Amino acid sequence: MEYTNFIKRILEEIDCWGKDTKVFAILSESGPKQIVDYVFADSPEREDYLYTNDEEFRDLVEIYQEEIGKLEGKQFECLTLLQLLLVIENNNIN
């Protein structure tokens, strides 16, 4: 699997949210267990979005809930963005 865009996405998230931000790494359903996607583990907190109005914040919470819904019936593990990056880079090398 080509991970170049995946790595870029993770790096952008690290720049925005920090390397210690927790995510749920979604594992492939068949073959060797590889990370195929991820979603943020923590629900949005209002104080992190001080420049949005209530409607925009509700939209963010709704998006978060939809993303968490991707986990249903799937195997996943909780990692920090930095841990996720290291795993993906290691998979890309091997």
C-alpha positions as CSV (number, residue, x, y, z in Angstrom):
1,M,0.0,0.0,0.0
2,E,1.2,3.5,-0.9
3,Y,1.2,5.7,2.2
4,T,2.6,9.0,0.9
5,N,-0.8,10.8,1.1
6,F,-1.6,9.1,4.4
7,I,1.7,10.3,5.9
8,K,1.1,13.9,4.6
9,R,-2.4,13.8,6.2
10,I,-0.9,12.7,9.6
11,L,1.8,15.3,9.5
12,E,-0.8,18.0,8.8
13,E,-2.8,16.7,11.8
14,I,0.3,16.8,14.0
15,D,1.0,20.4,13.0
16,C,-2.5,21.4,13.8
17,W,-3.3,19.3,16.9
18,G,0.0,18.0,18.3
19,K,1.8,14.7,18.3
20,D,0.1,13.5,21.5
21,T,-3.4,13.7,20.1
22,K,-5.1,10.4,20.4
23,V,-6.7,8.6,17.4
24,F,-8.3,5.3,16.7
25,A,-6.3,3.5,14.0
26,I,-8.6,1.3,11.9
27,L,-7.1,-2.0,10.9
28,S,-7.7,-3.8,7.6
29,E,-10.3,-6.4,7.6
30,S,-8.4,-9.0,5.6
31,G,-4.9,-10.2,5.1
32,P,-2.1,-8.8,7.3
33,K,-3.3,-6.3,9.8
34,Q,-2.4,-2.9,8.5
35,I,-3.8,0.5,9.4
36,V,-6.1,1.7,6.7
37,D,-7.6,4.8,8.2
38,Y,-8.0,6.7,11.5
39,V,-10.4,8.9,13.4
40,F,-9.9,11.2,16.3
41,A,-10.5,9.5,19.6
42,D,-11.5,12.6,21.7
43,S,-14.8,14.4,21.2
44,P,-14.4,18.1,20.3
45,E,-14.3,20.4,23.3
46,R,-16.0,23.8,23.1
47,E,-13.0,25.6,24.4
48,D,-10.8,24.3,21.5
49,Y,-13.2,26.1,19.1
50,L,-13.6,29.5,20.6
51,Y,-13.9,31.2,17.2
52,T,-16.9,29.1,16.0
53,N,-20.5,29.8,16.8
54,D,-22.8,27.2,18.4
55,E,-24.1,25.9,15.1
56,E,-20.6,25.4,13.7
57,F,-19.6,23.6,16.9
58,R,-22.7,21.3,16.7
59,D,-21.6,20.5,13.1
60,L,-18.2,19.6,14.3
61,V,-19.7,17.3,17.0
62,E,-21.9,15.7,14.3
63,I,-18.9,15.1,12.1
64,Y,-17.0,13.5,15.0
65,Q,-20.0,11.2,15.7
66,E,-20.1,10.1,12.1
67,E,-16.3,9.5,12.1
68,I,-16.6,7.4,15.3
69,G,-19.3,5.4,13.6
70,K,-16.7,4.1,11.1
71,L,-15.3,2.0,14.0
72,E,-18.5,-0.1,14.3
73,G,-17.7,-3.7,13.5
74,K,-14.0,-3.0,12.8
75,Q,-10.8,-3.7,14.6
76,F,-9.0,-0.7,15.8
77,E,-6.4,0.4,18.3
78,C,-5.8,3.7,20.1
79,L,-2.5,5.5,19.3
80,T,-1.2,9.0,19.4
81,L,-0.6,10.7,16.1
82,L,3.1,10.3,16.5
83,Q,2.8,6.6,17.2
84,L,0.5,6.3,14.1
85,L,3.1,8.1,12.0
86,L,5.9,5.8,13.1
87,V,3.8,2.7,12.4
88,I,2.8,4.0,8.9
89,E,6.4,5.0,8.1
90,N,7.6,1.6,9.2
91,N,5.0,-0.2,7.0
92,N,6.0,2.0,4.1
93,I,9.6,1.0,4.4
94,N,9.0,-2.7,4.7
